Every structure is written in structure tokens, then in C-alpha cells.
């Protein structure tokens, strides 16, 4: 301490240095490092990316197919990060990417530029071919340059979308697809079909139950009516009594139907 040619920093200097905002260069370096990790590691398992089984979701995140498949299966000890937590409910929510490789990396088959943190890349749905974004903008094609499959402009998906404009566009796209009962890969959403079918089955069962109950009530009601007026000898009195009893039975029937409908609505709400 002292006599070493240096000086001891004061507390206010330490606090000032610790609290300073990072520079633009530091922020860019951090973002590039994060993006580099996302390009080389599965967003679900954290394992190194396998280019032969690479898949991507609606937001352009990269996964190993096996990690998604395993994550969708029931597990004894579920992990904190699951496909569901990332918006993946089935394999129809990810597109199998078809990449061109040069050594250990990805390249654009049009420009032959290496794809990664420094070169923006996109892929096409539904075919999954990957290209440099600049190359796709330059050629202005409506069919895939690799397989000639047609694609719509909104189905050009940026890999690892980061800007607010990109993310907003992709969110609008997936919301529109879900409203149509479609998934990211433009295939039908099976979970929606099951949900709809289940709802239709429940309604059909409830309708059948109501019809059976109504038929049984009519049959039993007629028997009750006959027994209730069988002791009345006066035909006019018997007729009047039968009319009153019929009105009373009709009111009871309406109450039961209303109660059944209310119970049905409560079950619908409980099912969410």
C-alpha cells in the first residue's frame, strides 16, 4: 500500500466506474456474441447445432430436431425450458431447414456467402431452403431458387429475428395463420381439430341426453297424468285437471332444460 508508484482509487471513483453505461462498441460486441451462440447452439437443449437435423420455429430460432421431439414427449422430470414454453405444441410448428454447407458452416447457395452472425439469413416456408437475405432481395423470385416451390412474401422467415419490425411482422403472420387453423409450416393445426371435435362430441352427447330425457318425461308424464285423473268421474273436471297438470309439467320441463343448459355452460367455462 503506497510507495509503489500507484494510487489507491477513492470510493466515489469506483462507484462512478461501476455505474457507467456500456459503450456502443461494447453493446455491439455483446449482441454479436449472443447472436453467435444462437447460431451455433440449440435454443432448447443448449447443445451444439446439428446442421443435418436443423429446424426453426415461426420466430426463426434454431433447434436440433431431436431436442424438439424429445421435449414434446411426456417426461418424468420436465425441464424449465420446454417446446411449449417457446410456442411449439407439435412438430408442425417447426420447419426442417435445408442448408448448403461449406466445411462446418452454412453458406448461401446463391451468393456463396457464409451465413452467421455477420450475414443475415432467411428461409422459405414451406420448403425450408436457407439463403442470404440480400441475395433473396436481389433476385426477387416467387419460387424457391433451389426446388422451384412457390412461396408467398410473408413466408420468408428471417433466421434469429432481432429487430422490432421483424418480430412484429412474424407475430402478425403467426396470429393470422392460427386464426385460419394453420401452423407455422402452413399445415392444419391438429390440436385445434381435436379441440373442435371434442366440443362437437360433447354437444352431441348433451343434445342426445336432452332428447332421451324429454322422451322419457313425456312417457312417464302421460302415465302420471292418467293415474292422477283416473279417480275423477266428472269428465269436465277430469279434462280441466288434465290441462292444469299438463301446464305444470311443461313448466317443470322448462326448468329442467334451463338447469341443464346452465350446467353445460359451466362445464364449457371450466374447460376454458
Buried (B, 14 or more C-beta within 10 A) or exposed (E): EEEEEEEEEEEEEEEEEEEEEEEEEEEEEEEEEEBEEBBBBBBBBEEEBEBEBBBBBBBBBBBBBBBBBBBBEEEEEEEEBEBEEBEBBBBBBBBBBBBBEEEEBBBBBBBEBBBBBEBBBBBBBBBBBBBBBBBBEEEEBEEBBBEEEEBEEEBBBBBBBEEEEBBEBBEEBBEEBBEEEBBBBBBEBEBBEEEEEEEEEBEEEBEEEBEEBEEEBEEEBEEEBEEEBEEBEEEEEBEEBBEEBEEEBEEEBEEBEEEBEEEBEEEEEEEE
